[in-house]
Amino acid sequence: MPLTLVLNGQPRTFDTLSQPVSLDLVVVELGLKGDRVAVEHNGVIVPRSAWAQTSVTADDRLEVVHFVGGGSQS
């Protein structure tokens, strides 16, 4: 059965994931590099070291922020 989450305010269904699933597997499924994102799970920021132990189930809310480099050197 597919897993549906609220990702950055929008519903998103993952056909390849079933619940419960660990947060680190959700990040992988999103195609993101773990060292470049921060994740909030149901209103709580989850340290990267706890992703593998954090269980995600249907209708959970995730906010994912992707860090990017850049800027001016002047």
N, C-alpha and C positions, 0 to 999 in steps of 0.2 A: 504494500500500500504506500503510495507516495506521501511525502512529508511536506506540509504547507506551513511556512513561517511568515511572519511580517518582517520584511527586510527593508530597513531604512524607510519605514512608513508604508510600504507597498507589499501586498501579498505575493508570495513567490512559492511555487511548487517545485519540489525536487523529486523527480521520478526515480532517481537512482538511490535515494536515501530512505530508510524506514526508521521509525522511532522505536526506542530512543536512540539517538546518535550523539557522539561526542562533538563538542564545538570545534575541535581541531579538524575533524572530517568535513564539517560544513565549510570551513575556510578553504580547505583543499578543493572541495566541489565548486566553490565560487571561482577557483583559479587564481587565488590571491597568494602572495608570498607572506607567510606568517610574520616575518620580521618587519613588514612594512604596513601593518594594519593594527588598529585597536578595535576591540569589540566590546559592546555593551549588551548584556543579556538580561532582558526583563528589567531594565533600569539600573543594573549594576555592572560597572566596568570589571571585566574578567582579566586578571593577569595572564599573560601568555603561558606561564608555567602551570596554570590550572585548566587550560583548554581541554586537555585529554580527559580530565576528570569531570568536566562540566557537561551534564546531560541536557540535550535539547529535544523538546517534544513539540507536537503539533500546536500551532498558534502562538508559540513563543515569539517574543519581539527581539530582534537583533538590530542594533545600529552598528554599522561598520564604517570606520573612517580609514581611508587610505592615505598614507603619508607620501608626499612628493617632494623632490628636491628642486632647487632652482633659486632664483633671486638675482639681484644685481650685485656686482662686485665693485661698483663705483663708490 
